[in-house]
């Protein structure tokens, strides 16, 4: 296997998963987003989105704050500094791979 292809094995598997990549990319473009906004934008089911957010939170990439808006529960998600750094590194690795293999 060439070094160019081998570099793909170094990608962050947490972010590389398509649904999580979508969530992290959306969160990188906003200060914060509520759960329903993320669900609408990603097209994921509640359970699927919840599972991906939990995985991102466990990795320290997303901070989840559960609160209330009036009497209704509200879940706010924010990309952490570690998440921003991980996404930037992921983008750089993919861009480097694309340049090397073009």
C-alpha atoms as one frame of an Amber mdcrd trajectory, in Angstrom:
protein
   0.000   0.000   0.000   1.386   3.405  -0.916   2.073   6.068   1.705  -0.665
   8.188   0.108  -3.279   5.516   0.732  -1.862   4.646   4.153  -2.415   8.248
   5.255  -6.171   7.550   5.155  -5.788   5.082   8.015  -4.771   7.990  10.242
  -8.129   9.740   9.832 -10.089  10.350  13.023 -12.695   7.560  12.945 -15.013
   9.500  15.251 -15.339  12.335  12.725 -14.917  10.206   9.593 -18.302   8.499
  10.030 -20.571  10.353   7.548 -23.382  11.295   9.948 -20.946  12.556  12.591
 -18.970  14.447   9.962 -22.203  16.148   8.931 -23.075  17.040  12.546 -19.600
  18.399  13.288 -19.547  20.389  10.041 -22.921  21.959  10.828 -21.830  22.798
  14.377 -18.608  24.360  13.073 -20.643  26.954  11.203 -22.827  28.085  14.134
 -22.293  29.148  17.739 -24.701  26.447  18.912 -27.618  24.430  17.588 -30.569
  22.785  19.217 -31.357  19.126  18.729 -34.355  19.709  16.464 -32.321  21.981
  14.157 -29.635  19.297  13.854 -32.252  16.634  13.243 -33.877  18.691  10.497
 -30.576  19.584   8.836 -29.089  16.080   8.956 -32.238  14.109   8.226 -31.320
  11.638  10.980 -33.853  10.029  13.284 -33.957  11.180  16.916 -32.366   7.963
  18.121 -29.643   7.977  15.475 -28.774  11.634  16.063 -28.770  11.100  19.810
 -26.355   8.167  19.462 -23.987  10.165  17.228 -24.093  13.176  19.561 -23.306
  10.917  22.513 -20.292   9.507  20.688 -19.084  13.015  19.818 -19.612  14.130
  23.413 -17.656  11.115  24.742 -14.775  12.107  22.447 -14.891  15.646  23.830
 -15.817  17.128  20.448 -19.315  18.322  21.349 -20.739  19.838  24.514 -24.392
  19.031  25.146 -26.456  21.183  27.463 -29.921  20.037  28.477 -32.190  22.816
  29.617 -35.774  23.992  29.285 -37.490  26.606  27.182 -40.488  27.323  29.321
 -41.713  23.848  30.209 -40.322  22.186  27.092 -36.986  20.346  27.187 -34.267
  21.909  25.044 -30.976  20.280  24.080 -28.253  22.678  22.914 -25.131  21.379
  21.180 -21.854  23.214  20.702 -18.627  22.214  19.034 -15.812  22.316  21.592
 -12.304  23.640  20.974 -11.156  20.018  20.744 -13.883  19.364  18.172 -12.844
  22.381  16.117  -9.235  21.243  16.221 -10.154  17.666  15.273 -12.281  18.856
  12.345  -9.507  21.160  11.113  -7.004  18.272  11.279  -9.453  15.962   9.478
  -9.978  18.506   6.694  -6.227  19.010   6.339  -5.599  15.263   6.114  -8.289
  14.791   3.460  -7.056  17.797   1.459  -3.457  16.526   1.618  -4.607  13.103
   0.449  -6.526  14.631  -2.451  -3.535  16.744  -3.506  -1.163  13.778  -3.383
  -3.426  11.471  -5.348  -4.653  13.900  -8.008
